[in-house]
Each structure stands twice: as C-alpha cells, then as structure tokens.
Amino acid sequence: SCRTHHDRDINASINLKNEAIRLLTTRTVEIA
C-alpha cells in the first residue's frame, strides 16, 4: 500500500514537471 502510494506520488511529480516544461516550451515558441 505504501509502495503503491509512493509510485503514484512519483508519477504525479513527473507529470507536473512534464506539464510545466510543455507550458514553458509553448510560451517560448509563441514569443519567438
């Protein structure tokens, strides 16, 4: 149970980081 929750937290943080990178990339492309 604890292990599953830990993996879910890792996946959530990865998704957040990917989303942030995607938003930054999109914003940079629009500016350029």
mmCIF file of the N, C-alpha and C atoms, coordinates in Angstrom:
data_MODEL
# 
_entry.id   MODEL 
# 
loop_
_atom_site.group_PDB 
_atom_site.id 
_atom_site.type_symbol 
_atom_site.label_atom_id 
_atom_site.label_alt_id 
_atom_site.label_comp_id 
_atom_site.label_asym_id 
_atom_site.label_entity_id 
_atom_site.label_seq_id 
_atom_site.pdbx_PDB_ins_code 
_atom_site.Cartn_x 
_atom_site.Cartn_y 
_atom_site.Cartn_z 
_atom_site.occupancy 
_atom_site.B_iso_or_equiv 
_atom_site.pdbx_formal_charge 
_atom_site.auth_seq_id 
_atom_site.auth_comp_id 
_atom_site.auth_asym_id 
_atom_site.auth_atom_id 
_atom_site.pdbx_PDB_model_num 
ATOM 1  N N  . SER A 1 1  ? 0.847 -1.202 0.000   1.00 0.00 ? 1  SER A N  1 
ATOM 2  C CA . SER A 1 1  ? 0.000 0.000  0.000   1.00 0.00 ? 1  SER A CA 1 
ATOM 3  C C  . SER A 1 1  ? 0.880 1.249  0.000   1.00 0.00 ? 1  SER A C  1 
ATOM 4  N N  . CYS A 1 2  ? 1.879 1.252  0.883   1.00 0.00 ? 2  CYS A N  1 
ATOM 5  C CA . CYS A 1 2  ? 2.764 2.414  0.970   1.00 0.00 ? 2  CYS A CA 1 
ATOM 6  C C  . CYS A 1 2  ? 3.566 2.552  -0.329  1.00 0.00 ? 2  CYS A C  1 
ATOM 7  N N  . ARG A 1 3  ? 3.999 1.400  -0.860  1.00 0.00 ? 3  ARG A N  1 
ATOM 8  C CA . ARG A 1 3  ? 4.790 1.419  -2.089  1.00 0.00 ? 3  ARG A CA 1 
ATOM 9  C C  . ARG A 1 3  ? 3.962 1.966  -3.259  1.00 0.00 ? 3  ARG A C  1 
ATOM 10 N N  . THR A 1 4  ? 2.708 1.538  -3.332  1.00 0.00 ? 4  THR A N  1 
ATOM 11 C CA . THR A 1 4  ? 1.845 1.999  -4.415  1.00 0.00 ? 4  THR A CA 1 
ATOM 12 C C  . THR A 1 4  ? 1.636 3.503  -4.324  1.00 0.00 ? 4  THR A C  1 
ATOM 13 N N  . HIS A 1 5  ? 1.428 3.987  -3.109  1.00 0.00 ? 5  HIS A N  1 
ATOM 14 C CA . HIS A 1 5  ? 1.214 5.423  -2.918  1.00 0.00 ? 5  HIS A CA 1 
ATOM 15 C C  . HIS A 1 5  ? 2.466 6.191  -3.309  1.00 0.00 ? 5  HIS A C  1 
ATOM 16 N N  . HIS A 1 6  ? 3.629 5.627  -2.998  1.00 0.00 ? 6  HIS A N  1 
ATOM 17 C CA . HIS A 1 6  ? 4.898 6.277  -3.312  1.00 0.00 ? 6  HIS A CA 1 
ATOM 18 C C  . HIS A 1 6  ? 5.066 6.389  -4.826  1.00 0.00 ? 6  HIS A C  1 
ATOM 19 N N  . ASP A 1 7  ? 4.761 5.319  -5.545  1.00 0.00 ? 7  ASP A N  1 
ATOM 20 C CA . ASP A 1 7  ? 4.880 5.341  -7.006  1.00 0.00 ? 7  ASP A CA 1 
ATOM 21 C C  . ASP A 1 7  ? 3.930 6.372  -7.598  1.00 0.00 ? 7  ASP A C  1 
ATOM 22 N N  . ARG A 1 8  ? 2.731 6.478  -7.015  1.00 0.00 ? 8  ARG A N  1 
ATOM 23 C CA . ARG A 1 8  ? 1.750 7.432  -7.521  1.00 0.00 ? 8  ARG A CA 1 
ATOM 24 C C  . ARG A 1 8  ? 2.265 8.855  -7.329  1.00 0.00 ? 8  ARG A C  1 
ATOM 25 N N  . ASP A 1 9  ? 2.915 9.119  -6.202  1.00 0.00 ? 9  ASP A N  1 
ATOM 26 C CA . ASP A 1 9  ? 3.467 10.449 -5.950  1.00 0.00 ? 9  ASP A CA 1 
ATOM 27 C C  . ASP A 1 9  ? 4.565 10.765 -6.958  1.00 0.00 ? 9  ASP A C  1 
ATOM 28 N N  . ILE A 1 10 ? 5.390 9.767  -7.260  1.00 0.00 ? 10 ILE A N  1 
ATOM 29 C CA . ILE A 1 10 ? 6.468 9.973  -8.235  1.00 0.00 ? 10 ILE A CA 1 
ATOM 30 C C  . ILE A 1 10 ? 5.868 10.274 -9.606  1.00 0.00 ? 10 ILE A C  1 
ATOM 31 N N  . ASN A 1 11 ? 4.859 9.509  -9.999  1.00 0.00 ? 11 ASN A N  1 
ATOM 32 C CA . ASN A 1 11 ? 4.223 9.737  -11.293 1.00 0.00 ? 11 ASN A CA 1 
ATOM 33 C C  . ASN A 1 11 ? 3.593 11.120 -11.345 1.00 0.00 ? 11 ASN A C  1 
ATOM 34 N N  . ALA A 1 12 ? 2.990 11.558 -10.255 1.00 0.00 ? 12 ALA A N  1 
ATOM 35 C CA . ALA A 1 12 ? 2.363 12.872 -10.215 1.00 0.00 ? 12 ALA A CA 1 
ATOM 36 C C  . ALA A 1 12 ? 3.409 13.965 -10.390 1.00 0.00 ? 12 ALA A C  1 
ATOM 37 N N  . SER A 1 13 ? 4.548 13.821 -9.725  1.00 0.00 ? 13 SER A N  1 
ATOM 38 C CA . SER A 1 13 ? 5.596 14.831 -9.829  1.00 0.00 ? 13 SER A CA 1 
ATOM 39 C C  . SER A 1 13 ? 6.171 14.851 -11.239 1.00 0.00 ? 13 SER A C  1 
ATOM 40 N N  . ILE A 1 14 ? 6.301 13.682 -11.857 1.00 0.00 ? 14 ILE A N  1 
ATOM 41 C CA . ILE A 1 14 ? 6.805 13.619 -13.232 1.00 0.00 ? 14 ILE A CA 1 
ATOM 42 C C  . ILE A 1 14 ? 5.810 14.294 -14.171 1.00 0.00 ? 14 ILE A C  1 
ATOM 43 N N  . ASN A 1 15 ? 4.525 14.026 -13.980 1.00 0.00 ? 15 ASN A N  1 
ATOM 44 C CA . ASN A 1 15 ? 3.509 14.637 -14.831 1.00 0.00 ? 15 ASN A CA 1 
ATOM 45 C C  . ASN A 1 15 ? 3.512 16.145 -14.679 1.00 0.00 ? 15 ASN A C  1 
ATOM 46 N N  . LEU A 1 16 ? 3.664 16.623 -13.435 1.00 0.00 ? 16 LEU A N  1 
ATOM 47 C CA . LEU A 1 16 ? 3.703 18.062 -13.201 1.00 0.00 ? 16 LEU A CA 1 
ATOM 48 C C  . LEU A 1 16 ? 4.904 18.686 -13.895 1.00 0.00 ? 16 LEU A C  1 
ATOM 49 N N  . LYS A 1 17 ? 6.055 18.022 -13.805 1.00 0.00 ? 17 LYS A N  1 
ATOM 50 C CA . LYS A 1 17 ? 7.266 18.572 -14.424 1.00 0.00 ? 17 LYS A CA 1 
ATOM 51 C C  . LYS A 1 17 ? 7.122 18.587 -15.946 1.00 0.00 ? 17 LYS A C  1 
ATOM 52 N N  . ASN A 1 18 ? 6.577 17.511 -16.512 1.00 0.00 ? 18 ASN A N  1 
ATOM 53 C CA . ASN A 1 18 ? 6.389 17.471 -17.962 1.00 0.00 ? 18 ASN A CA 1 
ATOM 54 C C  . ASN A 1 18 ? 5.420 18.554 -18.410 1.00 0.00 ? 18 ASN A C  1 
ATOM 55 N N  . GLU A 1 19 ? 4.357 18.767 -17.639 1.00 0.00 ? 19 GLU A N  1 
ATOM 56 C CA . GLU A 1 19 ? 3.372 19.793 -17.967 1.00 0.00 ? 19 GLU A CA 1 
ATOM 57 C C  . GLU A 1 19 ? 4.008 21.170 -17.907 1.00 0.00 ? 19 GLU A C  1 
ATOM 58 N N  . ALA A 1 20 ? 4.827 21.417 -16.884 1.00 0.00 ? 20 ALA A N  1 
ATOM 59 C CA . ALA A 1 20 ? 5.496 22.714 -16.749 1.00 0.00 ? 20 ALA A CA 1 
ATOM 60 C C  . ALA A 1 20 ? 6.441 22.946 -17.919 1.00 0.00 ? 20 ALA A C  1 
ATOM 61 N N  . ILE A 1 21 ? 7.196 21.921 -18.292 1.00 0.00 ? 21 ILE A N  1 
ATOM 62 C CA . ILE A 1 21 ? 8.120 22.047 -19.426 1.00 0.00 ? 21 ILE A CA 1 
ATOM 63 C C  . ILE A 1 21 ? 7.335 22.318 -20.707 1.00 0.00 ? 21 ILE A C  1 
ATOM 64 N N  . ARG A 1 22 ? 6.203 21.642 -20.876 1.00 0.00 ? 22 ARG A N  1 
ATOM 65 C CA . ARG A 1 22 ? 5.396 21.821 -22.079 1.00 0.00 ? 22 ARG A CA 1 
ATOM 66 C C  . ARG A 1 22 ? 4.859 23.248 -22.147 1.00 0.00 ? 22 ARG A C  1 
ATOM 67 N N  . LEU A 1 23 ? 4.397 23.766 -21.011 1.00 0.00 ? 23 LEU A N  1 
ATOM 68 C CA . LEU A 1 23 ? 3.877 25.129 -20.984 1.00 0.00 ? 23 LEU A CA 1 
ATOM 69 C C  . LEU A 1 23 ? 4.978 26.133 -21.284 1.00 0.00 ? 23 LEU A C  1 
ATOM 70 N N  . LEU A 1 24 ? 6.162 25.917 -20.698 1.00 0.00 ? 24 LEU A N  1 
ATOM 71 C CA . LEU A 1 24 ? 7.283 26.825 -20.944 1.00 0.00 ? 24 LEU A CA 1 
ATOM 72 C C  . LEU A 1 24 ? 7.687 26.778 -22.413 1.00 0.00 ? 24 LEU A C  1 
ATOM 73 N N  . THR A 1 25 ? 7.719 25.590 -22.984 1.00 0.00 ? 25 THR A N  1 
ATOM 74 C CA . THR A 1 25 ? 8.099 25.446 -24.393 1.00 0.00 ? 25 THR A CA 1 
ATOM 75 C C  . THR A 1 25 ? 7.084 26.143 -25.288 1.00 0.00 ? 25 THR A C  1 
ATOM 76 N N  . THR A 1 26 ? 5.801 25.957 -25.000 1.00 0.00 ? 26 THR A N  1 
ATOM 77 C CA . THR A 1 26 ? 4.755 26.578 -25.803 1.00 0.00 ? 26 THR A CA 1 
ATOM 78 C C  . THR A 1 26 ? 4.854 28.093 -25.719 1.00 0.00 ? 26 THR A C  1 
ATOM 79 N N  . ARG A 1 27 ? 5.079 28.610 -24.516 1.00 0.00 ? 27 ARG A N  1 
ATOM 80 C CA . ARG A 1 27 ? 5.177 30.052 -24.320 1.00 0.00 ? 27 ARG A CA 1 
ATOM 81 C C  . ARG A 1 27 ? 6.386 30.611 -25.067 1.00 0.00 ? 27 ARG A C  1 
ATOM 82 N N  . THR A 1 28 ? 7.504 29.898 -25.037 1.00 0.00 ? 28 THR A N  1 
ATOM 83 C CA . THR A 1 28 ? 8.717 30.351 -25.720 1.00 0.00 ? 28 THR A CA 1 
ATOM 84 C C  . THR A 1 28 ? 8.485 30.388 -27.226 1.00 0.00 ? 28 THR A C  1 
ATOM 85 N N  . VAL A 1 29 ? 7.814 29.380 -27.752 1.00 0.00 ? 29 VAL A N  1 
ATOM 86 C CA . VAL A 1 29 ? 7.549 29.330 -29.191 1.00 0.00 ? 29 VAL A CA 1 
ATOM 87 C C  . VAL A 1 29 ? 6.653 30.495 -29.596 1.00 0.00 ? 29 VAL A C  1 
ATOM 88 N N  . GLU A 1 30 ? 5.659 30.813 -28.784 1.00 0.00 ? 30 GLU A N  1 
ATOM 89 C CA . GLU A 1 30 ? 4.752 31.912 -29.105 1.00 0.00 ? 30 GLU A CA 1 
ATOM 90 C C  . GLU A 1 30 ? 5.488 33.241 -29.110 1.00 0.00 ? 30 GLU A C  1 
ATOM 91 N N  . ILE A 1 31 ? 6.412 33.421 -28.151 1.00 0.00 ? 31 ILE A N  1 
ATOM 92 C CA . ILE A 1 31 ? 7.170 34.670 -28.075 1.00 0.00 ? 31 ILE A CA 1 
ATOM 93 C C  . ILE A 1 31 ? 8.099 34.779 -29.283 1.00 0.00 ? 31 ILE A C  1 
ATOM 94 N N  . ALA A 1 32 ? 8.758 33.683 -29.625 1.00 0.00 ? 32 ALA A N  1 
ATOM 95 C CA . ALA A 1 32 ? 9.691 33.683 -30.753 1.00 0.00 ? 32 ALA A CA 1 
ATOM 96 C C  . ALA A 1 32 ? 8.880 33.678 -32.061 1.00 0.00 ? 32 ALA A C  1 
# 
